[in-house]
Amino acid sequence: MYAFAIYQAYASVNENNILYDIEQIRYLRVRAANMGQLNTIENNTVQVIATFDHSPFVEMVIHDIEKLGVLPQNIVALPLENLDSGAHIIDTIHRADGRSVLDGAMMGATIFAVLGAIYGFVLYWGPIIWGLIGLAGGFILGLIIELALSKKKLKVFASRKSEVIIEVMCDSSLKNQLIKVLKSRKANGYVVIPQRLTSTT
């Protein structure tokens, strides 16, 4: 019961961290909308930033954007440097990637502690001792199983390719065509940067 309570508190913190990330994304979008707006009368250009995986689609999308009439000097493509993506045993309040290996260990500890307490009534040492033995044994067994199952996934995450960021400045009339090209060439995501109105004082 106590192992489940610890796991429940741990899972709740992780869910709150994920919810915080979602709310932060919403806040940044609202902040960008409030701080600036498109000024199509004075300045008729728009800035679009997109990310791609390293693939032939990067060169294809640059070629397609140039075919739309965007000047080559208005297209910037740079690779992003990967940060250290080492696996962590525990998700913390400052970093939650959903790849913690304690989930299986906590479930194993809970199951075996309950079984140890149940069958401890008919065994020699009693339910408390067998519950604690089941808790420790289930934790170790669950941790071993979780590490064995997630080893391959951790290797995939650790060897992930870096991304390429593409920044395009173009006429606002080409925005919809540009976004269509980005989607057709498998962009991971894109954002249209709102232009800020310059106040003349």
C-alpha positions in Angstrom: 0.0 0.0 0.0 2.8 2.4 0.9 4.7 1.6 -2.2 1.7 2.3 -4.3 1.2 5.7 -2.5 4.8 6.6 -3.3 4.4 5.6 -6.9 1.1 7.5 -7.1 2.8 10.7 -5.8 5.7 10.2 -8.2 3.4 9.7 -11.2 1.3 12.7 -10.2 4.4 14.9 -10.1 5.3 13.7 -13.6 1.8 14.5 -14.9 2.0 17.9 -13.4 5.3 18.6 -15.1 3.8 17.5 -18.5 0.8 19.8 -17.8 3.2 22.6 -17.0 5.0 22.1 -20.4 1.6 22.3 -22.2 0.6 25.5 -20.3 4.0 27.1 -21.0 3.5 26.5 -24.8 0.1 28.1 -24.6 1.5 31.0 -22.6 4.3 31.6 -25.2 1.8 31.6 -28.0 -0.5 34.1 -26.3 2.5 36.3 -25.3 3.7 36.3 -28.9 0.2 37.3 -30.1 -0.1 40.1 -27.6 3.3 41.5 -28.1 3.2 41.8 -31.8 0.8 41.6 -34.8 1.3 41.4 -38.5 1.6 44.8 -40.1 0.7 44.2 -43.7 0.3 47.9 -44.6 3.8 49.1 -43.8 5.8 45.9 -44.1 4.6 43.1 -46.4 7.0 40.4 -45.3 6.6 37.4 -43.0 9.1 35.3 -41.2 8.6 31.5 -40.9 10.8 29.1 -39.0 10.6 25.3 -39.4 12.5 22.3 -38.2 13.4 19.2 -40.2 15.2 15.9 -39.6 18.5 15.5 -41.5 17.2 14.1 -44.7 17.0 14.8 -48.5 13.7 16.7 -47.7 15.8 19.6 -46.4 17.4 20.2 -49.9 14.1 19.6 -51.5 12.2 22.1 -49.4 14.9 24.8 -50.0 14.6 24.2 -53.8 10.8 24.4 -53.6 10.9 27.6 -51.6 13.3 29.2 -54.2 10.8 28.1 -56.9 8.1 30.1 -55.1 10.2 33.2 -55.8 11.9 33.6 -52.4 15.5 34.9 -52.8 18.2 32.5 -51.6 19.6 35.2 -49.2 16.2 35.1 -47.4 16.6 31.4 -46.7 18.8 30.3 -43.8 19.3 26.6 -42.9 21.4 25.6 -39.9 21.8 22.3 -38.1 21.0 22.2 -34.4 23.6 20.8 -32.0 22.3 17.9 -29.9 22.5 18.2 -26.2 23.5 15.3 -23.9 20.5 13.0 -23.8 21.7 10.5 -21.3 19.1 8.3 -19.6 18.1 9.2 -16.0 16.8 6.8 -13.4 14.3 9.2 -11.9 12.3 12.1 -13.4 12.7 15.2 -11.3 10.7 18.4 -11.0 13.1 20.2 -13.3 13.3 17.4 -15.9 10.7 14.9 -16.9 11.2 13.1 -20.2 8.8 10.2 -19.5 11.7 7.6 -19.7 12.1 6.9 -16.0 12.9 3.3 -15.3 11.3 3.4 -11.8 7.8 2.8 -13.1 8.3 -1.0 -13.5 10.2 -1.2 -10.2 7.4 0.5 -8.3 4.8 -1.7 -9.8 6.8 -4.8 -9.1 7.4 -3.7 -5.5 3.7 -3.1 -5.0 2.5 -6.4 -6.4 5.1 -8.5 -4.6 4.6 -6.7 -1.3 0.8 -7.4 -1.5 1.5 -11.1 -2.4 4.1 -11.3 0.4 1.7 -9.9 2.9 -1.2 -12.2 1.8 0.8 -15.4 1.8 2.8 -14.3 4.9 -0.2 -15.3 7.0 0.4 -19.0 6.2 4.2 -18.8 6.2 6.6 -19.0 9.1 7.8 -15.4 9.4 4.4 -13.7 9.1 2.9 -11.1 6.8 5.1 -8.1 7.8 8.4 -9.8 7.1 7.2 -11.5 3.9 5.6 -8.2 2.8 9.0 -6.4 3.2 10.8 -9.2 1.4 8.2 -9.0 -1.4 8.7 -5.2 -1.5 12.4 -5.5 -1.9 12.3 -8.5 -4.3 9.6 -7.0 -6.4 11.5 -3.7 -6.7 14.7 -5.4 -7.8 12.9 -7.7 -10.2 10.8 -4.8 -11.7 13.9 -2.7 -12.1 15.7 -5.5 -13.9 12.8 -6.1 -16.3 12.3 -2.3 -16.9 16.0 -1.9 -17.7 16.0 -4.9 -20.0 13.0 -3.7 -21.9 14.0 -0.1 -22.1 17.7 -0.6 -23.1 16.9 -0.7 -26.8 14.6 2.4 -26.5 17.3 4.3 -24.6 19.8 3.5 -27.3 17.4 4.9 -29.9 16.9 8.1 -27.9 20.7 8.5 -27.2 21.6 8.1 -30.9 18.9 10.4 -32.3 19.8 12.6 -35.2 20.1 16.4 -34.8 17.5 18.6 -36.5 17.9 21.3 -39.1 16.2 24.7 -38.6 15.1 26.7 -41.6 14.3 30.4 -41.4 12.5 32.0 -44.4 11.7 35.7 -44.9 9.1 36.1 -47.7 6.2 38.1 -48.9 3.1 37.6 -46.8 1.1 36.6 -49.9 3.4 33.5 -50.2 2.7 32.4 -46.5 0.1 29.8 -47.3 2.0 28.3 -50.2 5.2 28.2 -48.0 3.4 26.4 -45.2 1.9 23.9 -47.7 5.5 23.2 -49.0 6.8 22.7 -45.5 4.0 20.2 -44.7 4.5 18.3 -48.0 8.3 18.0 -47.3 7.7 16.5 -43.8 8.6 19.4 -41.5 8.6 18.5 -37.9 7.0 21.8 -37.0 6.9 25.4 -38.0 6.0 28.8 -36.5 5.1 32.1 -38.1 6.8 35.0 -36.3 4.5 37.9 -35.8 6.1 41.3 -36.7 6.2 43.9 -34.0 4.8 47.3 -34.7 7.6 49.8 -34.3 6.3 52.8 -32.3 7.6 56.2 -33.5 8.0 58.5 -30.5 
